[in-house]
């Protein structure tokens, strides 16, 4: 009987512990001035027009197939 009570108590404790942990707020909920500044900089940089034209991708080079040699 004592083993069953210990097992039930363990399950209850672990269940309550996992439920309590799920209600914790992540650190990103609190505003961070450094993160906000970097986010604004990256958004401003993505809105800025690109001055350099993008070069087209080079054409694929088909590799040369080696001549087959037959063993006799």
Z-matrix of the N, CA and C atoms (Angstrom, degrees):
N
C 1 1.444
C 2 1.526 1 110.69
N 3 1.326 2 115.09 1 -36.11
C 4 1.458 3 119.19 2 -177.91
C 5 1.535 4 110.46 3 -67.47
N 6 1.340 5 116.88 4 -36.19
C 7 1.465 6 120.79 5 178.49
C 8 1.524 7 110.73 6 -64.16
N 9 1.312 8 116.18 7 -42.05
C 10 1.465 9 120.35 8 -179.62
C 11 1.524 10 109.86 9 -64.70
N 12 1.308 11 116.81 10 -42.87
C 13 1.466 12 120.39 11 179.63
C 14 1.528 13 110.64 12 -64.00
N 15 1.326 14 116.78 13 -40.00
C 16 1.462 15 120.44 14 178.24
C 17 1.523 16 110.65 15 -65.38
N 18 1.319 17 117.00 16 -41.83
C 19 1.462 18 120.59 17 179.22
C 20 1.523 19 111.43 18 -64.84
N 21 1.329 20 116.67 19 -43.65
C 22 1.469 21 120.51 20 178.80
C 23 1.521 22 110.05 21 -63.82
N 24 1.321 23 116.73 22 -43.15
C 25 1.460 24 120.31 23 179.69
C 26 1.533 25 110.50 24 -62.86
N 27 1.323 26 117.70 25 -38.50
C 28 1.460 27 121.21 26 178.12
C 29 1.523 28 111.10 27 -64.05
N 30 1.317 29 116.50 28 -44.24
C 31 1.464 30 120.69 29 179.68
C 32 1.521 31 110.64 30 -63.40
N 33 1.313 32 117.11 31 -43.57
C 34 1.470 33 121.08 32 179.71
C 35 1.527 34 110.18 33 -63.46
N 36 1.311 35 117.05 34 -43.56
C 37 1.464 36 121.01 35 -179.39
C 38 1.524 37 111.18 36 -63.85
N 39 1.320 38 117.26 37 -45.37
C 40 1.460 39 120.52 38 179.28
C 41 1.522 40 111.55 39 -65.37
N 42 1.318 41 117.40 40 -38.46
C 43 1.460 42 120.90 41 179.24
C 44 1.522 43 110.77 42 -64.98
N 45 1.314 44 116.70 43 -46.58
C 46 1.466 45 119.74 44 179.14
C 47 1.526 46 111.27 45 -65.48
N 48 1.307 47 116.79 46 -35.52
C 49 1.462 48 120.25 47 177.81
C 50 1.515 49 112.44 48 -65.54
N 51 1.323 50 117.01 49 -39.50
C 52 1.463 51 119.75 50 179.46
C 53 1.519 52 111.38 51 -71.73
N 54 1.329 53 117.57 52 -34.27
C 55 1.465 54 120.69 53 177.75
C 56 1.524 55 109.99 54 -68.26
N 57 1.317 56 117.46 55 -40.43
C 58 1.463 57 120.76 56 179.96
C 59 1.522 58 110.69 57 -66.16
N 60 1.321 59 117.75 58 -36.11
C 61 1.458 60 120.86 59 -179.83
C 62 1.522 61 111.61 60 -70.59
N 63 1.315 62 117.90 61 -27.75
C 64 1.458 63 119.65 62 -177.63
C 65 1.520 64 112.36 63 -74.96
N 66 1.318 65 118.27 64 -15.88
C 67 1.460 66 121.07 65 179.34
C 68 1.524 67 112.42 66 -91.54
N 69 1.303 68 118.00 67 -0.16
C 70 1.457 69 120.61 68 -179.64
C 71 1.526 70 109.70 69 -72.84
N 72 1.316 71 117.36 70 143.20
C 73 1.462 72 122.43 71 -179.95
C 74 1.524 73 109.02 72 -87.21
N 75 1.322 74 117.76 73 136.63
C 76 1.461 75 120.06 74 177.73
C 77 1.528 76 110.24 75 -70.39
N 78 1.326 77 117.86 76 159.29
C 79 1.463 78 119.86 77 -178.14
C 80 1.527 79 113.48 78 -66.94
N 81 1.324 80 118.44 79 -14.99
C 82 1.462 81 120.10 80 -179.50
C 83 1.515 82 112.47 81 -77.35
N 84 1.323 83 118.14 82 -8.24
C 85 1.462 84 120.58 83 178.43
C 86 1.524 85 109.84 84 -69.62
N 87 1.317 86 116.55 85 -35.47
C 88 1.459 87 121.17 86 179.85
C 89 1.527 88 108.20 87 -78.72
N 90 1.333 89 118.81 88 126.92
C 91 1.465 90 119.93 89 -179.06
C 92 1.528 91 111.49 90 -65.63
N 93 1.307 92 115.23 91 135.93
C 94 1.456 93 121.43 92 179.47
C 95 1.527 94 108.29 93 -113.53
N 96 1.334 95 119.12 94 122.16
C 97 1.464 96 119.86 95 -178.07
C 98 1.527 97 112.68 96 -63.67
N 99 1.320 98 117.47 97 -35.57
C 100 1.467 99 119.68 98 179.44
C 101 1.515 100 111.76 99 -66.98
N 102 1.315 101 116.05 100 -42.40
C 103 1.461 102 119.97 101 179.75
C 104 1.521 103 110.71 102 -66.87
N 105 1.329 104 117.06 103 -42.05
C 106 1.462 105 120.20 104 179.76
C 107 1.525 106 110.93 105 -62.04
N 108 1.331 107 117.59 106 -39.96
C 109 1.464 108 120.59 107 179.24
C 110 1.525 109 110.74 108 -64.40
N 111 1.324 110 117.15 109 -44.61
C 112 1.471 111 119.72 110 178.95
C 113 1.512 112 111.38 111 -65.06
N 114 1.326 113 116.77 112 -37.45
C 115 1.455 114 120.48 113 179.16
C 116 1.524 115 110.64 114 -64.94
N 117 1.312 116 117.50 115 -42.14
C 118 1.461 117 120.55 116 178.15
C 119 1.519 118 111.11 117 -65.68
N 120 1.336 119 118.15 118 -38.89
C 121 1.463 120 121.17 119 177.64
C 122 1.524 121 110.96 120 -63.49
N 123 1.323 122 117.06 121 -43.52
C 124 1.464 123 119.29 122 -178.68
C 125 1.520 124 110.96 123 -68.34
N 126 1.327 125 117.85 124 -35.84
C 127 1.463 126 120.20 125 177.26
C 128 1.522 127 110.89 126 -68.28
N 129 1.330 128 117.27 127 -39.25
C 130 1.463 129 120.33 128 178.04
C 131 1.525 130 110.43 129 -66.18
N 132 1.325 131 117.08 130 -37.65
C 133 1.461 132 120.35 131 179.69
C 134 1.522 133 111.01 132 -68.81
N 135 1.313 134 117.87 133 -34.76
C 136 1.465 135 119.67 134 -179.87
C 137 1.525 136 111.09 135 -74.67
N 138 1.339 137 117.93 136 -24.94
C 139 1.464 138 120.65 137 177.76
C 140 1.519 139 111.87 138 -80.80
N 141 1.337 140 118.17 139 -23.10
C 142 1.460 141 121.33 140 -177.70
C 143 1.523 142 109.58 141 -67.86
N 144 1.353 143 117.57 142 138.73
C 145 1.467 144 119.50 143 179.35
C 146 1.527 145 110.85 144 -70.14
N 147 1.287 146 115.59 145 146.16
C 148 1.461 147 121.24 146 178.96
C 149 1.523 148 108.84 147 -78.46
N 150 1.320 149 116.98 148 129.70
C 151 1.458 150 121.05 149 -178.28
C 152 1.525 151 111.49 150 -85.96
N 153 1.303 152 117.70 151 -35.34
C 154 1.458 153 121.53 152 -178.42
C 155 1.523 154 109.58 153 -88.51
N 156 1.352 155 116.81 154 128.90
C 157 1.468 156 117.54 155 176.17
C 158 1.527 157 109.65 156 -69.39
N 159 1.288 158 115.01 157 147.24
C 160 1.457 159 120.51 158 -179.74
C 161 1.526 160 108.58 159 -83.10
N 162 1.313 161 116.28 160 127.74
C 163 1.459 162 121.26 161 179.88
C 164 1.524 163 108.98 162 -72.40
N 165 1.346 164 116.66 163 143.56
C 166 1.461 165 118.45 164 178.40
C 167 1.530 166 110.55 165 -66.89
N 168 1.287 167 115.23 166 153.92
C 169 1.459 168 120.58 167 -179.88
C 170 1.526 169 109.39 168 -67.60
N 171 1.329 170 117.87 169 139.77
C 172 1.464 171 119.62 170 179.37
C 173 1.525 172 110.87 171 -66.85
N 174 1.337 173 115.21 172 149.80
C 175 1.460 174 119.47 173 179.33
C 176 1.520 175 109.48 174 -71.04
N 177 1.310 176 115.11 175 148.31
C 178 1.458 177 119.67 176 179.53
C 179 1.519 178 109.99 177 -71.20
N 180 1.303 179 114.77 178 140.22
C 181 1.452 180 120.95 179 176.76
C 182 1.516 181 107.30 180 -98.49
N 183 1.331 182 115.52 181 124.95
C 184 1.455 183 119.94 182 179.60
C 185 1.525 184 107.38 183 -79.99
N 186 1.317 185 118.58 184 123.17
C 187 1.458 186 119.88 185 -179.19
C 188 1.527 187 111.06 186 -66.63
N 189 1.332 188 115.20 187 143.42
C 190 1.457 189 121.36 188 179.53
C 191 1.524 190 109.17 189 -73.51
N 192 1.316 191 114.92 190 133.11
C 193 1.463 192 118.79 191 179.63
C 194 1.516 193 109.37 192 -83.57
N 195 1.304 194 115.73 193 133.78
C 196 1.462 195 120.96 194 179.99
C 197 1.529 196 109.36 195 -73.03
N 198 1.330 197 114.90 196 148.97
C 199 1.453 198 120.50 197 179.54
C 200 1.522 199 109.17 198 -69.31
N 201 1.323 200 115.42 199 136.30
C 202 1.460 201 119.60 200 179.45
C 203 1.524 202 110.26 201 -76.66
N 204 1.286 203 114.79 202 139.69
C 205 1.463 204 119.97 203 175.43
C 206 1.520 205 107.42 204 -115.74
N 207 1.314 206 115.28 205 131.55
C 208 1.460 207 120.26 206 -178.80
C 209 1.516 208 109.48 207 -96.82
N 210 1.297 209 116.05 208 133.07
C 211 1.457 210 120.48 209 177.75
C 212 1.524 211 108.99 210 -87.65
N 213 1.342 212 116.12 211 138.10
C 214 1.464 213 120.08 212 179.23
C 215 1.486 214 111.06 213 -114.74
